[in-house]
Amino acid sequence: METIQIDILNPKAKKLLRNLADLNLIKINKTKNKSDFSDFLQKLRSKSSDEITLDEITDEVEKVRSSRYEK
């Protein structure tokens, strides 16, 4: 199976695609927009009660780098 992404420029093309799907020649999958991911991140961030400081971020980055380069 091959997957491709298309941009529909003419509404008639959408109807043609639906007809192909009805004939079981293709399957139409709905994809999430990039904004959905952004909304998800915003929701995760809103649940956090603590603000992360720049020092905490720097410490975490340094830990990951040191563990990566130890190998």
C-alpha positions as CSV (number, residue, x, y, z in Angstrom):
1,M,0.0,0.0,0.0
2,E,1.2,3.5,-0.8
3,T,0.2,6.6,1.1
4,I,0.1,10.1,-0.5
5,Q,-1.1,13.4,0.7
6,I,-3.0,15.6,-1.8
7,D,-4.4,19.1,-1.7
8,I,-7.9,19.4,-3.2
9,L,-8.2,22.4,-5.5
10,N,-11.7,21.7,-6.9
11,P,-14.7,20.4,-5.0
12,K,-15.4,18.0,-7.8
13,A,-12.2,16.2,-7.0
14,K,-13.4,15.5,-3.5
15,K,-16.6,13.9,-4.9
16,L,-14.5,11.7,-7.2
17,L,-12.3,10.6,-4.3
18,R,-15.4,9.7,-2.3
19,N,-16.7,7.7,-5.3
20,L,-13.4,5.8,-5.4
21,A,-13.7,5.1,-1.7
22,D,-17.2,3.8,-2.2
23,L,-15.8,1.4,-4.8
24,N,-13.2,0.2,-2.2
25,L,-10.4,1.4,-4.5
26,I,-9.0,3.8,-2.0
27,K,-9.4,4.6,1.7
28,I,-9.7,8.1,2.9
29,N,-8.1,8.8,6.3
30,K,-8.7,12.1,8.1
31,T,-5.5,13.6,9.3
32,K,-5.1,15.9,12.3
33,N,-4.1,19.5,11.6
34,K,-0.8,20.8,12.9
35,S,-2.9,23.1,15.1
36,D,-4.2,20.0,16.9
37,F,-0.7,19.3,18.1
38,S,-0.3,22.9,19.2
39,D,-3.5,22.7,21.2
40,F,-2.4,19.4,22.8
41,L,0.9,21.0,23.9
42,Q,-1.0,24.0,25.3
43,K,-3.3,21.8,27.2
44,L,-0.3,19.9,28.7
45,R,1.4,23.1,29.6
46,S,-1.7,24.5,31.3
47,K,-1.8,21.5,33.7
48,S,1.6,22.3,35.0
49,S,1.5,24.4,38.1
50,D,5.2,25.1,38.3
51,E,7.1,27.3,36.0
52,I,10.3,25.8,34.7
53,T,13.3,28.1,35.1
54,L,16.0,28.5,32.6
55,D,18.5,27.0,35.1
56,E,16.3,23.8,35.4
57,I,16.2,23.5,31.6
58,T,19.9,24.0,31.3
59,D,20.6,21.4,34.0
60,E,18.4,18.8,32.2
61,V,20.1,19.5,28.9
62,E,23.5,19.1,30.5
63,K,22.5,15.8,32.1
64,V,21.2,14.4,28.8
65,R,24.3,15.6,26.9
66,S,26.7,14.1,29.5
67,S,24.9,10.7,29.4
68,R,24.9,10.7,25.6
69,Y,28.6,11.5,25.4
70,E,29.6,9.0,28.1
71,K,28.9,6.2,25.7
